[in-house]
């Protein structure tokens, strides 16, 4: 896990990257934050003007699994992760996550047993033609979705 940089819970990314020799963020850098309380459960955002951030709040009952899955997944894709989580919270998450992986092939207690996908008739025809569901980003890259 050489691509993980731990910082304090008050870390706020600026335009300069304090963990990189070239001092800039690129698409390989991600900030993971854990907040005790906020007006939301999860937040993702950033991008061209700033580093991408994933913010999880403790309002999510599964926050421990979320942050550990995130760290494992992004590390497996050679991302550089700036972890803004207290040492105590990180230790708690690691302890509960012990024996798990983001590649687990079973549902966790908080995961739904049924997933319902709904779409328009035209989109359904496209899904049948493609033979698969595609992510929003893939559909944008393929110029199928404009906004």
Phi, psi and omega in degrees: 000049183288348183264018181250131179239118181268139179219177182283167184288350181265003182299128174235118182295137174251192180288337178259140181268113182286353183253004184239141178297323181278355173070009179240152171272147168228188186291354178271356180256139179219141174256129174247122179238148172239124178250144176292321184207144176197176180276013183213169177270310183222152175218135170229141179174176184113197178138242189298319182273336183213173180290145178291137181234143170239120180242123179248139176249159180287000171294336175282116181297337181259025185302328182296313179292321182299314182288324180288319175301316181299312180299313180298313183297309183292326176295321179295340178256020175059033176277156174262120187246125173262114185260113179253075183222139180296151180303317179298315179294321179294318177297318178299315180296316180299319181296313180291329184279346184312130181087358179252169177210156175294348179263010178311140182254035177214158179283143175273163185304329183270357182271143180289144179277341181232135175243128180248127176245127177238152182200175177282165179299317180297318179293323177299320178298321178293320178298315178299317181297316181285333181079014180196162171273137179246150179290161177302317180298320178296317179296324176293317179298324179279002178064026177278326179243134183267330185230000000 
